[in-house]
Amino acid sequence: MNGGAATRRGRLSQRIAAALTLLTLAAAGAGWALWTWGRSPAPSAAPVPPEVAAADPEAAAGFQAARQRVLQEPQSAAAWGGYGQVLLANNCVPEAEFCLVQAGKLDPTEPRWPYLQGWALLATDHRAALQAILRAADLADRAGTAATATWLQLADVYMEIDDRKQVEAWAGRVLQRDPDDGRAHFDLGMIAVAHDDLDVGIAHLLRAADSPMVHQRACLQLAAAYTRQRKEEEAAKYEWLARQAPPDAVWVDPYVGELNDLKLGREARRRQVRALAAKDSLEQQAVLLKRMADDYGDWQSTMDLGVALTQLKQYDQAEAILRKAETLAPTSSEPSYFLGLALFLHGEQLQERRQESDAREKFRAAADALRTATERRADYAQAHYKLGQTVEKLDRRTEALEAFRTAVRCRPDMANFQLELGKALAAADQKAEAAAHLHEAQELAPDDPRPREALGRLDKGKQPD
């Protein structure tokens, strides 16, 4: 009978059925007890650390060592988390997430594991990422470690889903601890502007612009906000400041920053190359890049070696290496551009030595390589610009003028492009248009004397330098 029946007869039948069920279960239980007499209950299966194949031998060895530690210490959160960090640092995201989940189960008080799990999930599962980072924030609050990092990450995540209340809550917590935190002011400014609260947004963005972490981005957003308010003078000021500003400083996330030292194989070597570049150690860079090109044989490592050799003015070697990179990447524009640049610089060197015939040969080869780069990528502004400079060396002024025009169309914000186009127009006796581009170059780079000098020569009816 259905348990939902309301009659007495129905209830009586239900009781009888329940009694019979209990008797049946008791008998079955006795049978099960007899069958399992002397047996141990089956243990639940322990999680197995994932195996990850890697073609790079250095990466394979690193993965294996981290996995072996988990096998030796299966109850260690540090072992599981360490393996997860190694995997995450080397872009093995699903396997990393699995390991980080196990680490979190073994040490539920450590915020690092859910934080990294959430960070890994941001690109694929926003909801799960948010829950993980919220859990990390709670644990960080209790532990008193890296709380600001989790609050800022939460403000960023809520920014992406346009939840102003939550952005204000989490960024506000950051400002309670540090009233001058530029990233928090930037988030608050952005969310206010997005909701048409321009005065509040501008106030926060002005505070953010004082921080090297977000100075350039804040200036760009201030220019846009002031434009919406029709305050043209302020908009122009902050647009100019954004153009002059260096790139925003890199904020080092205390948890994600730990991953940098865990990159393996090619990624680890590239990180070494970047560190050497920061120290201007070109010779050491070239040695490391040579090893990478020999070990991996890929176009990126080969091209990077060619660029380093170009910087060292070892032009013959650079040209040979860059031609190889061009062959390895038949559809990429970058090797062709850097080959053209190396040939151009070699041509200038030969020109200084008064080897005019050899120099022109290099300029012709450079023009061919740069033309290939622009064919493969039509909006490659720097390649068009360098092509213009190269064909000018060959006295192809009409072609140079067109190349400079294209460069400016692609990147009108580049002062050098405007300057060279203005000079090329002046040489072609197109003075009005030349003056317009030279004035634009002067506005883009007010501290550069060249546009002013070119305008002075234009006013006097002289040819540009």
C-alpha positions in Angstrom: 0.0 0.0 0.0 1.1 3.5 -0.6 2.4 5.1 2.6 0.5 8.3 1.7 -2.9 6.5 2.2 -4.9 8.0 5.1 -7.2 5.1 6.0 -6.8 2.9 9.1 -6.7 -0.2 6.9 -3.9 1.3 4.9 -1.9 2.2 8.1 -2.4 -1.4 9.4 -1.2 -2.9 6.1 1.8 -0.6 6.2 2.8 -1.7 9.7 2.5 -5.4 8.7 4.7 -4.7 5.6 7.2 -2.9 7.8 7.4 -5.8 10.2 8.0 -8.3 7.4 10.7 -6.0 6.0 12.5 -5.9 9.3 12.3 -9.7 9.6 13.7 -10.0 6.0 16.5 -7.6 6.8 17.4 -9.4 10.0 17.7 -12.7 8.2 19.7 -11.1 5.4 22.0 -9.5 8.0 22.5 -12.8 9.7 23.4 -14.4 6.4 25.8 -11.6 5.5 27.5 -11.9 9.0 28.0 -15.7 8.5 29.4 -15.1 4.9 31.9 -12.4 6.1 32.9 -14.3 9.3 36.7 -13.9 9.7 37.0 -11.4 6.8 38.3 -7.8 7.2 36.1 -5.0 5.8 37.4 -3.8 2.3 39.4 -0.6 2.7 38.4 2.4 0.7 40.7 2.9 -2.3 43.5 5.5 -1.6 43.9 8.3 -4.1 46.7 7.6 -6.6 48.8 10.6 -7.7 48.4 11.1 -11.4 51.2 10.3 -13.9 52.0 13.0 -16.4 54.0 12.3 -19.5 56.4 15.0 -20.7 58.5 15.0 -23.9 61.0 17.3 -22.2 63.4 15.1 -20.2 63.9 17.7 -17.5 60.2 18.2 -17.0 59.6 14.4 -16.9 62.3 14.0 -14.2 60.8 16.8 -12.2 57.3 15.3 -12.4 58.5 11.9 -11.4 60.4 13.2 -8.4 57.4 15.1 -7.1 55.1 12.1 -7.7 57.5 9.8 -5.9 57.4 11.9 -2.8 53.6 11.5 -2.8 53.9 7.7 -3.1 56.4 7.7 -0.2 54.3 10.1 2.0 50.7 9.5 0.9 49.3 11.2 4.0 51.4 14.3 3.6 49.6 17.5 2.5 52.9 19.1 1.7 53.8 16.2 -0.7 50.4 16.3 -2.5 50.4 20.1 -2.6 54.0 20.2 -3.8 53.2 17.9 -6.6 50.1 20.0 -7.5 52.3 23.2 -7.5 54.8 21.6 -9.9 52.0 20.4 -12.2 50.3 23.8 -12.1 53.6 25.7 -12.8 54.0 23.6 -15.9 50.4 24.0 -17.2 49.1 20.5 -16.2 45.9 22.0 -14.8 43.5 19.1 -14.3 46.2 16.9 -12.7 47.3 19.8 -10.5 43.7 20.4 -9.3 43.3 16.8 -8.3 46.5 17.0 -6.2 45.6 20.3 -4.6 42.2 18.9 -3.6 43.9 16.0 -1.8 46.3 18.4 -0.1 43.3 20.4 1.1 41.7 17.3 2.6 44.8 16.4 4.4 45.4 19.9 5.8 42.1 21.7 5.8 43.6 24.7 7.7 46.1 25.7 4.9 44.7 28.5 2.6 47.4 27.9 -0.1 45.7 24.7 -1.5 42.2 26.0 -2.1 43.6 29.3 -3.3 45.7 27.7 -6.0 42.9 25.3 -6.9 40.6 28.3 -7.5 43.3 30.2 -9.4 43.7 27.1 -11.7 39.9 26.9 -12.3 39.4 30.6 -13.2 39.7 30.0 -16.9 37.3 27.0 -17.0 34.8 27.0 -14.1 34.2 30.4 -12.6 31.7 29.2 -9.9 34.0 26.5 -8.6 37.0 28.9 -8.7 35.0 31.4 -6.7 34.1 28.9 -4.0 37.6 27.7 -3.7 39.0 31.2 -3.3 36.3 32.1 -0.8 37.4 29.1 1.2 41.0 30.2 1.0 40.0 33.7 2.2 38.3 32.3 5.2 41.3 30.1 6.1 43.7 33.1 5.4 41.6 35.2 7.8 42.0 32.7 10.5 45.7 32.1 9.9 46.4 35.8 9.4 48.6 35.0 6.3 48.3 36.4 2.8 44.7 37.6 3.5 45.2 40.6 1.3 46.1 38.5 -1.7 42.8 36.5 -1.4 40.7 39.6 -0.9 42.2 41.2 -4.0 41.7 38.1 -6.0 38.1 37.9 -4.9 37.5 41.6 -5.8 38.9 40.8 -9.3 36.7 37.7 -9.7 33.6 39.6 -8.7 34.6 42.4 -11.0 34.4 40.0 -13.9 30.8 39.0 -13.1 29.9 42.7 -12.4 28.9 42.2 -8.7 29.5 45.7 -7.4 28.4 44.9 -3.8 31.0 42.1 -3.5 33.8 44.1 -5.2 33.2 46.9 -2.7 33.2 44.5 0.2 36.4 42.7 -0.6 38.4 45.8 -1.9 37.1 47.7 1.1 38.6 45.1 3.4 42.0 45.7 1.7 41.7 49.4 2.2 40.9 49.0 5.8 44.3 47.4 6.1 46.1 49.7 3.6 44.2 52.8 2.6 46.6 53.5 -0.2 46.5 50.1 -1.9 46.4 51.0 -5.6 44.9 47.7 -6.9 41.9 48.0 -4.5 41.3 51.6 -5.5 41.5 50.5 -9.2 38.9 47.8 -8.7 36.6 50.2 -6.9 37.1 52.8 -9.6 36.4 50.4 -12.4 33.2 48.9 -10.9 31.9 52.4 -10.1 32.5 53.6 -13.7 30.9 50.5 -15.1 27.8 51.4 -13.1 27.9 55.0 -14.4 29.0 56.4 -11.0 31.6 58.5 -12.6 32.5 60.9 -9.8 33.1 58.0 -7.3 35.0 56.0 -10.0 37.3 58.9 -10.9 38.0 59.6 -7.2 39.3 56.0 -6.8 41.1 56.0 -10.1 43.0 59.1 -9.1 44.2 57.3 -6.0 45.1 54.3 -8.1 47.2 56.4 -10.4 49.6 57.0 -7.6 50.5 53.3 -7.5 53.1 51.9 -9.9 51.1 48.6 -10.0 48.2 50.2 -11.9 49.4 53.7 -12.9 49.2 53.2 -16.6 45.9 51.4 -16.6 44.4 54.0 -14.2 45.5 56.8 -16.4 43.8 55.1 -19.4 40.6 54.6 -17.5 40.7 58.2 -16.2 41.0 59.5 -19.8 37.9 57.4 -20.8 35.9 58.6 -17.7 36.7 62.2 -18.3 35.8 61.9 -21.9 32.4 60.6 -20.8 32.1 63.7 -18.6 33.1 65.8 -21.6 36.1 67.2 -19.7 38.4 67.2 -22.7 41.4 68.9 -21.0 41.5 66.3 -18.2 40.9 63.4 -20.7 43.8 64.6 -22.9 46.1 65.0 -19.8 45.6 61.4 -18.7 45.7 60.0 -22.2 49.1 61.6 -22.5 50.3 60.4 -19.1 49.2 56.8 -20.1 51.3 57.0 -23.3 54.4 58.3 -21.4 54.1 55.8 -18.5 56.2 52.7 -18.3 54.3 49.4 -18.1 52.6 48.8 -14.8 54.8 47.0 -12.3 54.1 43.3 -11.9 52.3 42.4 -8.7 53.7 39.3 -7.1 50.9 37.1 -5.8 52.4 35.4 -2.7 50.9 32.0 -3.7 51.1 32.1 -7.4 54.6 33.6 -7.2 55.8 30.4 -5.7 55.1 28.6 -9.0 57.8 30.6 -10.8 60.6 28.6 -9.2 58.9 25.3 -10.1 58.9 25.7 -13.9 60.7 22.8 -15.5 62.5 22.2 -18.8 62.0 24.8 -21.5 59.9 27.0 -19.3 62.6 27.1 -16.6 65.2 27.9 -19.1 63.1 30.7 -20.6 62.7 32.1 -17.1 66.5 32.1 -16.8 66.8 33.9 -20.1 64.4 36.6 -18.9 66.4 37.0 -15.7 69.6 37.4 -17.7 67.9 39.9 -20.0 67.0 42.0 -16.9 70.7 42.0 -16.0 71.8 42.9 -19.6 73.9 39.7 -19.7 73.7 39.2 -23.4 76.6 36.8 -23.7 75.2 34.5 -21.1 71.8 34.8 -22.7 73.2 33.7 -26.0 75.0 30.7 -24.4 71.8 29.5 -22.8 69.7 30.1 -25.9 72.2 28.2 -28.0 71.7 25.2 -25.7 67.9 25.5 -25.9 68.0 25.7 -29.7 70.2 22.6 -29.9 68.1 20.7 -27.3 64.7 21.6 -28.6 65.1 22.6 -32.2 62.0 24.8 -32.1 61.5 28.0 -33.9 61.0 30.1 -30.8 64.3 29.2 -29.2 66.0 29.4 -32.5 64.6 32.9 -33.2 65.5 34.1 -29.6 69.1 33.0 -30.2 69.1 34.9 -33.5 67.8 38.1 -31.7 70.5 37.8 -29.0 73.2 37.4 -31.7 71.8 40.5 -33.4 72.1 42.4 -30.2 75.7 41.2 -29.9 76.3 42.5 -33.5 77.3 39.0 -34.6 75.3 39.6 -37.8 76.5 36.7 -40.0 75.6 34.2 -37.3 72.3 35.9 -36.5 71.2 35.9 -40.1 71.9 32.2 -40.5 70.1 31.3 -37.3 67.1 33.5 -38.2 66.8 32.0 -41.6 66.6 28.6 -39.9 63.9 30.0 -37.6 62.0 31.3 -40.6 62.1 27.8 -42.1 60.9 26.2 -38.9 57.9 28.6 -38.7 56.7 29.1 -42.3 53.6 31.0 -41.3 54.9 33.2 -38.5 55.8 36.8 -39.1 58.2 37.2 -36.2 61.3 35.3 -37.6 61.0 37.2 -40.9 60.8 40.5 -39.0 63.8 39.8 -36.9 65.7 38.5 -39.9 64.9 41.8 -41.7 66.1 43.8 -38.6 69.4 41.9 -38.5 70.0 42.5 -42.2 69.1 46.1 -41.9 71.6 46.7 -38.9 74.3 44.7 -40.8 73.7 47.0 -43.8 74.1 50.1 -41.6 77.3 48.7 -40.2 78.7 48.1 -43.7 77.6 51.5 -44.7 79.6 53.1 -41.9 82.6 51.1 -43.2 81.9 52.6 -46.6 81.2 49.2 -48.1 78.3 50.6 -50.1 77.8 47.7 -52.5 77.6 45.1 -49.7 75.4 47.4 -47.7 72.8 47.7 -50.5 72.8 44.0 -50.8 71.9 43.7 -47.1 69.2 46.3 -47.4 67.6 44.5 -50.4 67.6 41.3 -48.4 66.2 43.1 -45.4 63.4 44.6 -47.5 62.5 41.1 -48.8 62.3 39.7 -45.3 60.3 42.6 -43.9 57.9 42.4 -46.8 57.4 38.7 -46.0 56.6 39.7 -42.4 54.0 42.2 -43.5 52.4 39.7 -45.9 52.1 37.2 -43.1 50.6 39.7 -40.7 49.1 42.8 -42.4 48.8 44.8 -39.1 52.4 44.3 -38.1 53.1 48.0 -37.6 56.7 47.7 -36.6 57.5 45.6 -39.7 55.9 48.3 -42.0 57.9 51.0 -40.2 61.2 49.2 -40.6 60.4 48.3 -44.2 59.9 52.1 -44.8 63.3 52.8 -43.3 64.9 50.0 -45.3 63.6 51.0 -48.7 64.5 54.6 -48.1 68.1 53.3 -48.0 67.5 52.0 -51.5 66.1 55.3 -52.6 62.6 53.8 -53.1 60.8 56.9 -51.7 57.3 56.1 -52.9 57.4 52.6 -51.4 58.8 54.1 -48.2 56.0 56.6 -48.0 53.4 53.9 -48.4 55.1 51.7 -45.7 55.1 54.6 -43.2 51.5 55.4 -44.0 50.5 51.8 -43.2 52.6 51.8 -40.0 50.7 54.9 -38.8 47.3 53.4 -39.8 48.1 50.4 -37.7 49.6 52.3 -34.7 48.7 56.1 -34.8 49.9 56.4 -31.2 53.6 55.8 -32.0 55.6 59.1 -32.2 58.4 57.6 -34.3 55.9 56.4 -37.0 54.3 59.8 -37.2 57.7 61.5 -37.4 59.0 59.3 -40.2 55.8 59.7 -42.2 55.9 63.5 -41.7 59.5 63.6 -42.9 58.7 61.3 -45.9 55.8 63.6 -46.8 58.0 66.7 -46.5 60.5 65.0 -48.9 57.6 64.4 -51.3 56.7 68.1 -51.1 53.3 67.4 -49.4 53.9 70.0 -46.8 50.4 70.4 -45.2 50.0 66.7 -44.5 53.7 66.5 -43.4 53.1 69.3 -40.9 50.0 67.5 -39.5 51.9 64.3 -38.8 54.9 66.2 -37.4 52.7 68.1 -35.0 51.1 64.7 -34.0 54.6 63.3 -33.3 55.4 66.4 -31.2 52.2 65.9 -29.1 53.0 62.2 -28.6 56.6 62.8 -27.6 56.9 66.4 -26.3 60.4 65.8 -24.9 61.8 64.5 -28.2 63.4 67.5 -30.1 63.2 65.8 -33.5 59.6 66.6 -34.4 60.2 70.3 -33.5 63.4 70.4 -35.5 61.6 68.8 -38.5 58.8 71.3 -38.3 61.4 74.1 -38.2 63.0 72.8 -41.3 59.6 72.5 -43.0 58.7 76.1 -42.2 62.0 77.2 -43.7 61.4 75.2 -46.9 64.3 72.9 -46.2 64.3 69.1 -46.8 64.1 66.9 -43.7 67.3 65.3 -42.4 
